[in-house]
Amino acid sequence: MRSARSVPAILSDLITQLTDLVRNEGRLARVEMSEKAGQITSGLTTAIIGAVLLIPALVILLEAAVAAVQRGGIQDPWASLIIGGAALLLGFILLMIGMSRLKPEKLMPNRTIRQIQENAAIIKSKASDQVSEDDDFQRAA
C-alpha cells in the first residue's frame, strides 16, 4: 500500500534532494576541473623542460647525421637538406600531436557532464512517475 504524502511534503523533499544533487554535482565539477588544470600544468611543464633539453642534443645529432650522409658520398648542401627536411617533418608531426592533446574538447569535464545528464534523466523520470501516481491516487479516492 502506498503512503499518502501531501503535495507540500513531496515538493519539499524534491527541493531538498535537488539542492543536494546540485551541490554534489558542483563538487564533482570542481574536482574534475582541478584534475584537468593539473594535467595542463604538468603537460606544459614537462613539454617545456623536454624542449629545452632536446634542442642542443638535436643540433648535435643533426650535425652528426649530416656528416654521416656526407661520408656516404652526398654533397654538403644535399646532405644538410635531407637531414633538415627529415627533422622538419618529424618536428611538424610532433607539434600536431601535441596541439591535438590541448584541444578544448579533450579538456572538458566529461564525467561531470555525463553524470549531470544521467541525473537529469532520472529526475525527469521520477517526477513523471510521481505525477502519474498522484493522479491515480486522487482518482481512486
Sine and cosine of phi, psi and omega as CSV:
sin_phi,cos_phi,sin_psi,cos_psi,sin_omega,cos_omega
0.00,0.00,0.55,-0.84,-0.07,-1.00
-1.00,-0.01,0.70,-0.71,0.05,-1.00
-0.98,0.20,0.65,-0.76,-0.03,-1.00
-1.00,0.03,0.97,-0.25,0.05,-1.00
-0.97,-0.24,0.56,-0.83,0.00,-1.00
-0.97,0.23,0.40,-0.92,0.01,-1.00
-0.86,0.50,-0.70,0.72,0.05,-1.00
-0.87,0.49,-0.59,0.81,0.02,-1.00
-0.92,0.39,-0.65,0.76,0.02,-1.00
-0.90,0.43,-0.71,0.70,0.01,-1.00
-0.90,0.45,-0.66,0.75,0.02,-1.00
-0.89,0.47,-0.70,0.71,0.04,-1.00
-0.88,0.47,-0.68,0.73,0.02,-1.00
-0.88,0.47,-0.70,0.72,0.00,-1.00
-0.90,0.43,-0.67,0.74,0.02,-1.00
-0.89,0.46,-0.73,0.69,0.00,-1.00
-0.91,0.40,-0.63,0.77,0.02,-1.00
-0.91,0.42,-0.65,0.76,0.04,-1.00
-0.89,0.46,-0.71,0.71,0.04,-1.00
-0.88,0.47,-0.66,0.75,0.00,-1.00
-0.89,0.46,-0.73,0.69,0.00,-1.00
-0.89,0.45,-0.66,0.75,0.01,-1.00
-0.89,0.46,-0.71,0.70,0.00,-1.00
-0.91,0.40,-0.62,0.78,0.04,-1.00
-0.91,0.42,-0.60,0.80,0.05,-1.00
-0.89,0.46,-0.67,0.74,0.04,-1.00
-0.89,0.46,-0.70,0.71,0.01,-1.00
-0.87,0.49,-0.68,0.73,0.01,-1.00
-0.89,0.45,-0.68,0.74,0.01,-1.00
-0.89,0.46,-0.68,0.73,0.00,-1.00
-0.90,0.44,-0.70,0.71,-0.03,-1.00
-0.92,0.39,-0.65,0.76,0.03,-1.00
-0.91,0.42,-0.58,0.81,0.06,-1.00
-0.90,0.44,-0.66,0.75,0.06,-1.00
-0.88,0.47,-0.69,0.73,-0.02,-1.00
-0.91,0.42,-0.65,0.76,0.03,-1.00
-0.89,0.45,-0.63,0.77,0.05,-1.00
-0.89,0.45,-0.64,0.77,0.03,-1.00
-0.90,0.44,-0.68,0.73,0.00,-1.00
-0.89,0.45,-0.75,0.66,-0.02,-1.00
-0.87,0.49,-0.74,0.68,-0.01,-1.00
-0.89,0.46,-0.70,0.71,-0.01,-1.00
-0.89,0.45,-0.72,0.70,-0.01,-1.00
-0.92,0.40,-0.67,0.74,0.01,-1.00
-0.88,0.48,-0.73,0.68,0.00,-1.00
-0.89,0.46,-0.68,0.73,0.00,-1.00
-0.89,0.45,-0.67,0.74,-0.01,-1.00
-0.91,0.41,-0.72,0.70,0.02,-1.00
-0.88,0.47,-0.70,0.72,0.02,-1.00
-0.88,0.48,-0.67,0.74,0.00,-1.00
-0.90,0.44,-0.68,0.74,0.00,-1.00
-0.89,0.46,-0.64,0.77,-0.01,-1.00
-0.97,0.23,-0.49,0.87,-0.06,-1.00
-0.98,0.18,-0.46,0.89,-0.09,-1.00
-0.85,0.52,-0.81,0.58,0.00,-1.00
-0.91,0.41,-0.59,0.81,0.02,-1.00
-0.91,0.42,-0.65,0.76,0.00,-1.00
-0.91,0.42,-0.65,0.76,0.02,-1.00
-0.87,0.49,-0.70,0.71,-0.01,-1.00
-0.90,0.43,-0.69,0.72,-0.01,-1.00
-0.92,0.39,-0.61,0.80,0.03,-1.00
-0.92,0.39,-0.64,0.77,0.06,-1.00
-0.89,0.46,-0.64,0.77,0.02,-1.00
-0.92,0.40,-0.63,0.77,0.02,-1.00
-0.90,0.43,-0.66,0.75,0.04,-1.00
-0.88,0.47,-0.70,0.72,0.00,-1.00
-0.89,0.46,-0.63,0.77,0.01,-1.00
-0.91,0.41,-0.66,0.75,0.02,-1.00
-0.91,0.41,-0.61,0.79,0.04,-1.00
-0.89,0.45,-0.65,0.76,0.02,-1.00
-0.92,0.38,-0.38,0.92,0.05,-1.00
-0.97,0.23,-0.07,1.00,0.09,-1.00
0.95,-0.30,0.06,1.00,0.01,-1.00
-1.00,-0.04,0.66,-0.75,-0.04,-1.00
-0.91,0.41,0.38,-0.93,-0.09,-1.00
-0.78,0.63,-0.80,0.60,-0.06,-1.00
-0.88,0.47,-0.62,0.79,-0.02,-1.00
-0.94,0.33,-0.61,0.79,0.03,-1.00
-0.89,0.46,-0.70,0.72,0.03,-1.00
-0.90,0.43,-0.64,0.77,0.00,-1.00
-0.91,0.41,-0.67,0.74,-0.01,-1.00
-0.89,0.45,-0.78,0.63,-0.04,-1.00
-0.93,0.38,-0.68,0.74,0.04,-1.00
-0.89,0.46,-0.65,0.76,0.03,-1.00
-0.90,0.44,-0.68,0.73,0.02,-1.00
-0.89,0.45,-0.67,0.74,0.02,-1.00
-0.91,0.41,-0.64,0.77,0.03,-1.00
-0.88,0.47,-0.72,0.70,0.00,-1.00
-0.89,0.46,-0.73,0.69,0.03,-1.00
-0.88,0.47,-0.68,0.73,0.03,-1.00
-0.88,0.47,-0.65,0.76,0.02,-1.00
-0.90,0.43,-0.69,0.73,0.02,-1.00
-0.88,0.48,-0.72,0.69,0.01,-1.00
-0.90,0.44,-0.62,0.78,0.05,-1.00
-0.88,0.48,-0.69,0.72,0.00,-1.00
-0.90,0.43,-0.64,0.76,0.04,-1.00
-0.89,0.45,-0.72,0.70,0.01,-1.00
-0.88,0.47,-0.67,0.74,0.01,-1.00
-0.91,0.42,-0.60,0.80,0.00,-1.00
-0.91,0.41,-0.48,0.88,0.02,-1.00
-0.97,0.24,-0.25,0.97,0.00,-1.00
-0.97,-0.24,0.19,0.98,0.02,-1.00
-0.91,0.42,0.58,-0.82,-0.04,-1.00
-0.83,0.56,-0.61,0.79,-0.04,-1.00
-0.92,0.39,-0.40,0.92,0.06,-1.00
-0.98,0.20,-0.30,0.95,-0.04,-1.00
-0.98,-0.21,0.05,1.00,0.00,-1.00
-0.93,0.36,0.55,-0.83,0.05,-1.00
-0.98,0.22,0.96,0.29,-0.13,-0.99
-0.88,0.48,-0.62,0.79,0.00,-1.00
-0.90,0.43,-0.67,0.74,0.01,-1.00
-0.91,0.42,-0.71,0.70,0.00,-1.00
-0.87,0.49,-0.70,0.71,0.00,-1.00
-0.89,0.45,-0.67,0.74,0.00,-1.00
-0.91,0.42,-0.65,0.76,0.03,-1.00
-0.90,0.44,-0.67,0.75,0.02,-1.00
-0.90,0.45,-0.67,0.74,0.03,-1.00
-0.90,0.44,-0.68,0.73,0.00,-1.00
-0.91,0.43,-0.63,0.77,0.02,-1.00
-0.89,0.46,-0.64,0.77,0.02,-1.00
-0.91,0.42,-0.65,0.76,0.02,-1.00
-0.91,0.41,-0.70,0.72,0.01,-1.00
-0.88,0.47,-0.70,0.71,0.00,-1.00
-0.88,0.48,-0.69,0.72,-0.01,-1.00
-0.90,0.43,-0.72,0.70,-0.02,-1.00
-0.92,0.39,-0.63,0.78,0.02,-1.00
-0.90,0.43,-0.65,0.76,0.02,-1.00
-0.91,0.42,-0.69,0.73,0.03,-1.00
-0.90,0.44,-0.66,0.75,-0.03,-1.00
-0.90,0.43,-0.67,0.74,0.00,-1.00
-0.90,0.44,-0.69,0.72,-0.01,-1.00
-0.93,0.37,-0.58,0.81,0.06,-1.00
-0.91,0.41,-0.66,0.75,0.03,-1.00
-0.90,0.45,-0.65,0.76,0.04,-1.00
-0.89,0.46,-0.71,0.71,0.02,-1.00
-0.89,0.46,-0.65,0.76,-0.02,-1.00
-0.91,0.42,-0.68,0.73,0.00,-1.00
-0.92,0.39,-0.60,0.80,0.03,-1.00
-0.91,0.41,-0.61,0.79,-0.02,-1.00
-0.95,0.32,-0.48,0.88,-0.03,-1.00
-0.98,0.20,0.00,0.00,0.00,0.00
